Amino acid sequence: MTILLTGGAGYIGSHVLFACLAAGHEVVVLDDFSNSSPAAVSRVRELAGGVVTLYRGDVRDGKLLADIFAGHAITAAMHFAGKKAVNESVADPLDYYGVNVGGGMSLMRAMAAAGVFRLVFSSTASVYGERVEMPLTETSPLGEPANPYGRSKMMVERVLTDLCRADPRWSVGVLRYFNPAGAHPSGRIGEDPLGPPSNLIPYAAQVAVGRRPQLLVFGNDYPTPDGTGVRDYIHVMDLAQGHLAALGYLKERTGHHVWNLGTGRGYSVLEVIRGIERVTGQPLPWAVAPRRAGDIAQYWADPSLAGKDLGWRATRGLDDILADHLRWQQQNREGYAG
Ligand code: UFG
């Protein structure tokens, strides 16, 4: 089938693009390259072969979307286009709501007009807010996301719920990502953040290759086993397979469906540091710094619903995530620009 990937040149989008092509689907990518590179698409083409049509543009451009749907026999869309820097979202909420909520709604409108009702949406575990009981299941009540980024994802989730109630033709899969990291094992595609990374594994990988002097550990006084934050890191290749599995499920059903994509296992910041040292055989320079505003002590997924419904589970562990992330960073010290 032909699948539209908005944001298909970005970190997660490019890995899903790989998975779609490897599975024999045709893909149309729409990306504005504001935080991604056309090189990601050409590298995926080299890795997977297959048919990709690339459009440069903004997902809020309704005319462009209408032209794309008119020009291709698209049967489903996966929506990755959006902004994801937590700090930026606090500083510029209008931009975040405009792009993330406005972009999501623009896509939904264009899909409905084109008669395409199958959509997979990238959401985040941030929608659960700060909860005490672990693990997080899809039936855990939604909390208060700590920032406009998380709130923008929650708002799109709500719009999708209402849309499915209003029109039974919709078939929507909301995927709540835990902490994606890692890269395609070739080292050809990976995460290439603009400026200093804000996420742990990308930052630590840049320290490991000598691009940054040291990692700051944001707080060692959390109520966790070693005092540092605990997260459920999921390999981006596993995450990509989860998208294909969701698409397969939606082919047979309509309605609104939600799945956690995580491993079910949390690791602390210090465990990640030790993992990197294990993989590289080198000490990783780090120091303790104060807690980062808005951070939560710990969370991890109960991924069993995705197992039951989709037959999906993460197959790669922390060392695979770190080895693959580091390979990408070593082979592309300066990212796609390097
Ligand atoms: N951390 C450090 N040092 C760093 C970066 C992170 O110690 O330089 C710690 C954090 O305090 C946290 C853990 O590493 O305990 C993970 O932090 P990340 O920034 O990698 O990820 P978060 O769990 O904070 O999640 C953030 C956003 C989510 C978003 C996710 C993926 O809060 O909304 O990144 O982009 F979904």
Boltz pocket constraint, residues with backbone or C-beta under 6 A from the ligand:
constraints:
  - pocket:
      binder: B
      contacts: [[A, 84], [A, 86], [A, 124], [A, 125], [A, 126], [A, 149], [A, 150], [A, 177], [A, 178], [A, 179], [A, 180], [A, 197], [A, 198], [A, 199], [A, 200], [A, 201], [A, 203], [A, 215], [A, 216], [A, 217], [A, 218], [A, 219], [A, 228], [A, 229], [A, 230], [A, 231], [A, 269], [A, 292], [A, 295], [A, 296], [A, 297]]
      max_distance: 6.0
